[in-house]
Amino acid sequence: MRILLITSRDTGRWVIPKGWPMRNRTEAGAAAREAWEEAGLRGQISAVSIGVYTYRKRTPHSVFLPCVVRVYPLEAREMLQKFPEIGQRRARWFSPEKAARRVAEHELAALIRAFDPDAWATASPGPAPNHPADQSQDAAQEESEND
């Protein structure tokens, strides 16, 4: 098993793809969307979270906001060459132990070390709803939200 880490855009530290909740998407669906936007990953996402971790997000005005991230594993099936944030981050696959040592957040490191892909496979329902592969649906949805 390998874990994909990407660099954050602001500090360059190693993180997992993550984002904010999205309207009309489940948490797992939003996680799948972020994996595509930030790293070009497509695959099978679990509807079951493997846990949470916390970190402090620095805003443009140097205010730190406490954030709680719920982690959803995604079995990568494809890594696309074109995606929205290409060129803004580095991406690299690590063994779980190396990935755990690279991330700054202790809670995230613990989740990575404890992750059992065999246990997750039994909880995996299939592709996430509103998966980023269906870009035409997303584009139509975004247009209707902007009206």
N, C-alpha and C positions, 0 to 999 in steps of 0.2 A: 504494500500500500504506500502511496505517496500523497503528500499534502501540498496543495498549491498555496503559496504565499505571494502577495503582491506588496509593492511599496506604497506607502501613503503619499499623497501628492504634496502635502505640506512639509513633513519632516523626513520622509524617505525611510521611515522605520518599516519593518516587515509586519504585515497584518493579513487578515483574511478578507476576502470581498465582503462588504457589508454596506448597509444603507439605512435609510429611514423607512418607516411604514408607508405604504402606497395605497391610495384610494382604489377601491375595487379589486384589491389583491389580498390573498391570504398572506400571513407572515412568510410562509414557505415560498409562495409565489413571488413575493418581493425579494426574497433571498436569491431565488433563481434568476430573477431579472438583474440584480446587482452583479451576480457572477458573470453574466453575459456582458453587461455594460463595462465593468471594470477589468475583466480578464478574458473575455471572449469564450467563456465556458458554456457549454450546453450539455445537459445530461439529465439524470434522474434525481430529483430532490425528494427528501423525506418530508412528510407532513409532521413528523415528530422531531422536536428540538432535542439536541443532546445536552443542552444546558445553557447557562448564561455566563457572561463575564462583564465587568465594568471597566470603564476607562474615562478619562477626562478629555473632552474635545475642546480644542482651542478655536475660538471664533476669530473672524478677521479683526475684531477690536480687542484681541488679547484677553478675552474673558474665557474662563474655563467652565464648561458645562459638564456635569456628571451624566454619563450615558450608560445604559444597560443594553447589551447586545444579546439577543437570543440566537443561538447557532443552529443552523439546519445543514446537515451533511448533504452534499451533492456528489453523486457518482458521475464523474466527467466521462462523456462519450465522445465529445468533439471539442477541439480548441480552435476557434475561428481566427483567421488572419485579419479580419476587419470587424471592429466593434467600436462603440462610441468613445471610449477613453484610451484608445490605442496611442502609444507614444507618451502618455502622461505618467505611466508607472512601469516598473520592472516586474516581471513575473518569473517565479522559479519554483520547481518541484523539489520537495525535501522529504527525507524519511520522517516519520512522526517524531522521533527523538530530536533530530536536527531542527525541525520546524518549531518544536516546543522550546528549544534553546534560543531560536532567533526572535521570537515574539517578546515584546516587553511586558505584556500583561500576564501576571502569574496565573490568574484564573483561566485565561485562554490556554496557556501552556498546559495546565492541568487537564483541561478538556481534550486537548490534542493527545496527550499521553494516555488518557483513559479511553479514548474512542475505540470501539470494537466494530469494524465494518460488518462482521457476520451478524451481530446482534441488530445492527441498523437495517440490514437487508430484509429481515423478517418484518420490519415496521414500515417498509417503503411502499407507498401506494401507487407509484408511477409518476409520470411527468406532472409537473406542477401546473395548476390552472393558470391561464394567461401567460404561458411560457414565452420567453422572448423570441423563440423561433417563429412565432406567429406575429410578425411585425406588422402585417396589414391590419390585424385586429387592434394592435396597440396604437397604430397611427390613427385609425378611425376613432378610437376611444379618446385619444388626446385631443383630436380636433373637436369632438363633441364637448369635452370638458372646457375648452377654451372659448366656446360660443357664449 
